[in-house]
Amino acid sequence: MAITVQNFIKLANYYNQTTMLMSAICVQKGGIAMENYVGRFYAADILEYVSEYGRRLLQSGAPLSPEIKSLIDRFTKQFERVRGLATPTQKPIHEMTLSEFEKLMNI
């Protein structure tokens, strides 16, 4: 996939649509909190991909509008808050301590 602004916008829209759908599912299932929804791991993985794509777009030297730069910055900051949920940093359950498991499962 070529690193372009149009592709970044498509990825950003996909992430936004995914989070809206997840929010609707949480409401329909009785108002469970998003941080307790099992799909939060998938959303964190998508967000990681979007923020990494934005970082590469910035490094490519392509001319970017201030709005796109701001959007990349917003996704990067948002990912920093959920970095621990993304797949590469998540330990297998059998390697976790009890406190790590409880934090992961929001117990």
Backbone as JSON, one array per atom type, in Angstrom:
{
  "sequence": "MAITVQNFIKLANYYNQTTMLMSAICVQKGGIAMENYVGRFYAADILEYVSEYGRRLLQSGAPLSPEIKSLIDRFTKQFERVRGLATPTQKPIHEMTLSEFEKLMNI",
  "N": [[0.85, -1.17, 0.0], [0.7, 2.09, -0.96], [2.06, 4.91, 0.68], [0.05, 7.36, 1.31], [-1.84, 10.41, 1.65], [-4.54, 10.06, 1.13], [-4.9, 7.3, 1.58], [-4.29, 7.24, 4.3], [-6.43, 8.72, 5.32], [-8.54, 7.02, 4.66], [-7.91, 4.83, 6.32], [-8.14, 6.09, 8.82], [-10.86, 6.74, 8.79], [-11.91, 4.14, 8.75], [-11.12, 3.22, 11.29], [-12.56, 5.03, 12.92], [-15.21, 4.36, 12.21], [-15.27, 1.74, 13.1], [-14.98, 2.08, 15.89], [-17.34, 3.47, 16.4], [-19.24, 1.5, 15.79], [-18.56, -0.44, 17.7], [-19.21, 0.96, 19.99], [-21.98, 1.17, 19.68], [-22.66, -1.53, 19.88], [-21.94, -2.01, 22.53], [-23.83, -0.41, 23.86], [-26.19, -1.67, 23.05], [-25.89, -4.12, 24.29], [-26.58, -3.7, 26.87], [-25.37, -1.47, 27.93], [-22.64, -1.77, 28.55], [-19.35, -0.83, 29.56], [-16.97, 0.64, 27.33], [-14.31, 0.05, 27.91], [-14.54, -2.43, 29.0], [-15.31, -4.05, 26.99], [-14.74, -6.77, 24.85], [-13.76, -6.34, 22.3], [-11.99, -4.27, 22.48], [-9.3, -4.83, 22.24], [-8.9, -5.4, 19.55], [-9.58, -2.91, 18.49], [-7.49, -1.4, 19.56], [-5.34, -2.5, 18.18], [-5.95, -1.71, 15.55], [-5.8, 1.07, 15.88], [-3.1, 1.31, 16.51], [-1.99, 0.61, 14.05], [-2.98, 2.68, 12.42], [-1.81, 4.95, 13.64], [0.91, 4.37, 13.29], [1.04, 4.34, 10.5], [0.47, 7.03, 10.03], [2.74, 8.18, 11.2], [4.71, 7.27, 9.45], [3.84, 8.55, 7.17], [4.31, 11.22, 7.84], [7.11, 11.12, 7.93], [7.68, 10.64, 5.29], [7.92, 12.96, 3.93], [6.03, 14.11, 2.36], [3.91, 16.78, 1.25], [1.87, 18.06, 3.74], [-1.26, 19.06, 5.02], [-2.08, 21.31, 7.74], [-4.27, 20.27, 9.11], [-4.2, 17.5, 8.6], [-1.77, 16.85, 9.81], [-2.44, 17.47, 12.44], [-4.42, 15.56, 12.86], [-2.94, 13.19, 12.66], [-1.31, 13.53, 14.89], [-3.27, 13.48, 16.88], [-4.23, 10.8, 16.7], [-1.87, 9.46, 17.36], [-1.43, 10.29, 20.03], [-3.76, 9.24, 21.14], [-3.3, 6.52, 20.77], [-1.11, 6.12, 22.47], [-2.33, 6.09, 24.95], [-3.62, 3.64, 24.99], [-1.74, 1.75, 24.49], [-0.91, -0.56, 25.88], [-2.84, -2.44, 25.32], [-2.54, -3.33, 22.77], [-1.73, -5.96, 20.54], [1.14, -6.83, 20.14], [2.41, -6.08, 22.57], [1.13, -7.46, 24.48], [1.23, -9.95, 26.84], [1.22, -13.57, 26.71], [-1.48, -15.25, 28.31], [-0.73, -17.3, 30.11], [1.74, -16.41, 30.97], [1.32, -14.21, 32.49], [1.16, -12.29, 35.52], [-1.05, -12.47, 38.36], [-2.03, -9.91, 38.97], [-1.52, -8.53, 36.57], [-3.19, -9.94, 34.83], [-5.71, -9.39, 35.97], [-5.8, -6.62, 35.58], [-5.79, -6.52, 32.78], [-8.23, -7.79, 32.2], [-9.95, -6.11, 33.42], [-10.85, -6.53, 36.07]],
  "CA": [[0.0, 0.0, 0.0], [1.47, 3.33, -1.03], [1.81, 5.79, 1.81], [-0.54, 8.6, 0.8], [-2.82, 11.06, 2.53], [-5.84, 9.44, 0.88], [-4.95, 6.02, 2.29], [-4.36, 7.55, 5.73], [-7.81, 9.14, 5.62], [-9.35, 5.8, 4.61], [-7.64, 4.07, 7.55], [-8.72, 6.84, 9.94], [-12.31, 6.54, 8.71], [-12.2, 2.76, 9.17], [-11.0, 3.17, 12.75], [-13.69, 5.76, 13.49], [-16.42, 3.56, 12.01], [-15.16, 0.58, 13.98], [-15.28, 2.48, 17.27], [-18.78, 3.78, 16.49], [-19.95, 0.22, 15.82], [-18.31, -1.05, 19.0], [-19.99, 1.72, 20.96], [-23.38, 0.77, 19.51], [-22.77, -2.89, 20.43], [-21.9, -1.89, 24.0], [-25.12, 0.12, 24.29], [-27.2, -2.7, 22.82], [-25.69, -5.21, 25.24], [-26.94, -3.29, 28.22], [-24.59, -0.34, 28.41], [-21.34, -2.11, 29.12], [-18.33, 0.19, 29.29], [-16.07, 0.3, 26.22], [-13.08, -0.55, 28.42], [-14.83, -3.81, 29.37], [-15.72, -4.76, 25.78], [-13.66, -7.63, 24.38], [-13.25, -5.79, 21.05], [-11.04, -3.18, 22.71], [-7.98, -5.26, 21.78], [-8.92, -5.2, 18.1], [-9.54, -1.46, 18.26], [-6.13, -0.94, 19.87], [-4.48, -2.92, 17.07], [-6.24, -0.81, 14.42], [-5.27, 2.38, 16.23], [-1.65, 1.21, 16.36], [-1.7, 0.63, 12.62], [-3.27, 4.03, 11.91], [-0.8, 5.89, 14.14], [2.17, 4.05, 12.62], [0.91, 4.81, 9.12], [0.6, 8.48, 10.1], [4.15, 8.48, 11.46], [5.44, 7.06, 8.2], [3.41, 9.6, 6.26], [5.07, 12.41, 8.23], [8.51, 10.9, 7.56], [7.84, 10.55, 3.84], [8.22, 14.28, 3.38], [4.94, 14.59, 1.52], [3.31, 18.01, 1.78], [0.68, 17.75, 4.52], [-1.96, 20.22, 5.56], [-2.08, 21.32, 9.21], [-5.36, 19.41, 9.6], [-3.73, 16.12, 8.56], [-0.75, 16.74, 10.86], [-3.16, 17.45, 13.71], [-5.09, 14.27, 12.94], [-1.9, 12.2, 12.95], [-0.94, 13.76, 16.28], [-4.38, 13.01, 17.73], [-4.22, 9.33, 16.71], [-0.68, 9.03, 18.09], [-1.7, 10.48, 21.46], [-4.8, 8.29, 21.52], [-2.68, 5.19, 20.85], [-0.26, 6.07, 23.66], [-3.17, 5.77, 26.11], [-4.07, 2.24, 24.95], [-0.61, 0.96, 24.0], [-0.84, -1.84, 26.58], [-3.84, -3.37, 24.81], [-2.17, -3.78, 21.42], [-1.27, -7.35, 20.54], [2.56, -7.13, 20.36], [2.85, -5.86, 23.94], [0.32, -8.27, 25.38], [1.82, -11.25, 27.17], [0.28, -14.68, 26.76], [-2.13, -15.34, 29.62], [0.01, -18.18, 31.02], [2.93, -15.73, 31.47], [0.92, -13.03, 33.27], [0.91, -12.38, 36.96], [-2.46, -12.29, 38.66], [-2.39, -8.48, 38.87], [-1.54, -8.18, 35.14], [-4.4, -10.53, 34.27], [-6.86, -8.62, 36.47], [-5.8, -5.33, 34.89], [-6.17, -6.79, 31.41], [-9.64, -8.16, 32.14], [-10.71, -5.09, 34.17], [-11.5, -7.19, 37.21]],
  "C": [[0.9, 1.23, 0.0], [1.08, 4.24, 0.14], [1.36, 7.14, 1.26], [-1.52, 9.15, 1.81], [-4.19, 10.4, 2.36], [-5.97, 8.1, 1.6], [-5.01, 6.23, 3.8], [-5.79, 7.92, 6.13], [-8.75, 7.93, 5.59], [-9.17, 4.97, 5.88], [-8.26, 4.76, 8.77], [-10.24, 6.69, 9.96], [-12.7, 5.14, 9.15], [-12.14, 2.64, 10.69], [-12.2, 3.86, 13.41], [-14.99, 4.99, 13.36], [-16.42, 2.34, 12.91], [-15.51, 0.96, 15.42], [-16.74, 2.87, 17.44], [-19.6, 2.49, 16.58], [-19.77, -0.47, 17.17], [-19.12, -0.34, 20.09], [-21.47, 1.33, 20.88], [-23.61, -0.64, 20.08], [-22.81, -2.83, 21.95], [-23.23, -1.37, 24.54], [-26.19, -0.96, 24.17], [-27.08, -3.85, 23.82], [-25.89, -4.78, 26.69], [-26.1, -2.17, 28.78], [-23.28, -0.71, 29.05], [-20.33, -1.04, 28.72], [-17.41, -0.29, 28.16], [-14.8, -0.38, 26.74], [-13.29, -1.99, 28.9], [-15.22, -4.67, 28.16], [-14.53, -5.53, 25.21], [-13.04, -7.1, 23.08], [-12.23, -4.68, 21.23], [-9.63, -3.55, 22.25], [-7.85, -5.05, 20.27], [-8.83, -3.72, 17.77], [-8.15, -0.9, 18.53], [-5.16, -1.33, 18.75], [-4.7, -2.03, 15.84], [-5.63, 0.56, 14.68], [-3.75, 2.39, 16.11], [-1.26, 1.31, 14.89], [-1.89, 2.04, 12.04], [-2.2, 5.02, 12.38], [0.56, 5.63, 13.5], [2.16, 4.52, 11.17], [1.07, 6.34, 9.08], [2.04, 8.9, 10.34], [4.97, 8.34, 10.18], [5.08, 8.12, 7.16], [4.16, 10.9, 6.57], [6.53, 12.3, 7.78], [8.74, 10.88, 6.06], [8.17, 11.89, 3.2], [7.14, 14.81, 2.46], [4.36, 15.87, 2.11], [1.98, 17.69, 2.47], [0.05, 19.04, 5.04], [-1.89, 20.18, 7.09], [-3.16, 20.42, 9.8], [-4.92, 17.95, 9.64], [-2.66, 15.9, 9.64], [-1.41, 16.67, 12.23], [-3.85, 16.11, 13.92], [-4.09, 13.16, 13.28], [-1.48, 12.31, 14.42], [-2.01, 13.24, 17.24], [-4.4, 11.48, 17.83], [-3.02, 8.8, 17.49], [-0.89, 9.16, 19.59], [-2.74, 9.49, 21.96], [-4.21, 6.89, 21.67], [-1.81, 5.06, 22.09], [-1.07, 5.69, 24.9], [-3.58, 4.31, 26.15], [-2.97, 1.29, 24.48], [-0.57, -0.44, 24.63], [-1.85, -2.86, 26.09], [-3.49, -3.94, 23.44], [-1.49, -5.14, 21.5], [0.22, -7.54, 20.8], [3.03, -6.95, 21.8], [2.1, -6.72, 24.94], [1.0, -9.62, 25.6], [0.77, -12.35, 26.99], [-0.26, -14.83, 28.19], [-1.32, -16.2, 30.59], [1.29, -17.54, 31.56], [2.6, -14.54, 32.36], [0.87, -13.33, 34.75], [-0.58, -12.16, 37.17], [-2.87, -10.83, 38.5], [-2.42, -8.03, 37.41], [-2.81, -8.72, 34.48], [-5.64, -9.75, 34.7], [-6.94, -7.25, 35.79], [-6.27, -5.49, 33.45], [-7.67, -7.05, 31.28], [-10.55, -7.16, 32.86], [-11.51, -5.7, 35.31], [-11.21, -6.37, 38.47]]
}
